[in-house]
Amino acid sequence: MAEKDRLSAVGQEQALDIERIKRRLDMLDHRLDDIDSMVTAVAERVMKQPISFIITCPHCGKSMEIAVMGSEKPRR
C-alpha cells in the first residue's frame, strides 16, 4: 500500500513538472511571436524609408555611418 502511495506521489509530481514545462514553453512561444512581430515591423519600416546608423568605435573613436535603404515591402 505504501508503495502505491509513493508511486502515486511521484506520478503527481511528474504531472506538475510537465505542466510547468508546458507553461514555460507557452510563455517562450508568446515571447518569440512578439519578437517576430517587432522584427517584421522594423523590416517593413526600413523597406519604406531609408535609415542610417552612426556607430563610434570604442577603441579608436572613429565614427562610421551605415545606411540601409529599400524600396519594397518584404514578402513572406
Buried (B, 14 or more C-beta within 10 A) or exposed (E): EEEEEEEEEEEEEEEEEEEEEEEEEEEEEEEEEEEEEEEEEEEEEBBEEEBEEEEEEEEEEEEEEEEEEBEEEEEE
